[in-house]
């Protein structure tokens, strides 16, 4: 039996090395490389084409969901197992819509992680410890989406529930800009900004800007490292 080839990507060196050390004990698995950020991970996946890529959802530069989406769109052969420190069904939905084959929490036991990797390498899907085939996964997604009114699909960006403009506004909010500053920076009206902020709060199901930012940070849709033009740079 051929070894399952792997790439492990996580921006926390201690956790990443722990995963590598644990999986290296399995004679049926071979670690091809490690990555400490999203861009490095995607480059390695494109180059080495591992059977399975283990990706942290929240990484600097490019998050795990974005990497997964690129892998899917580029039709790369690697299957993705996304790992998170913050587990909920909503994030799992985003994971599978982006193209992930599995989604699990970082407190998983090594033997369970190995089992999931084997299922993924065999063409199965694993969410919340449950193993699905393609049809069963599609049924699960439909069942989950029936219970929500939020948008989970944006053309070209299935890994986030907001439009491109709403993501720009959210990024500005995370940098502490006021509605007036956001309007000046993006060249839109103050009322339009207010409308976008209201839409963001509604889609996230939260009551204020701070809750919205925390909600997005936990799911890896934005990071505090996100950069952009400052208000004085907009002309």
Secondary structure, DSSP 8 states (H G I E B T S, - for coil): ---EEEEEE-S-HHHHHHHHHHHHT-TTEEEEEEESSHHHHHHHHHHH--SEEEEESS-SSS-HHHHHHHHHHTT-S-EEEEEESS--HHHHHHHHHHT-SEEEETT--HHHHHHHHHHHHTT-EEETTEEE-HHHHHHHHHHHHHT--S----TT-TT-SS-HHHHHHHHHHHTT--HHHHHHHHT--HHHHHHHHHHHHHHHT-SSHHHHHHHHHHTTSS-TT-----GGG--
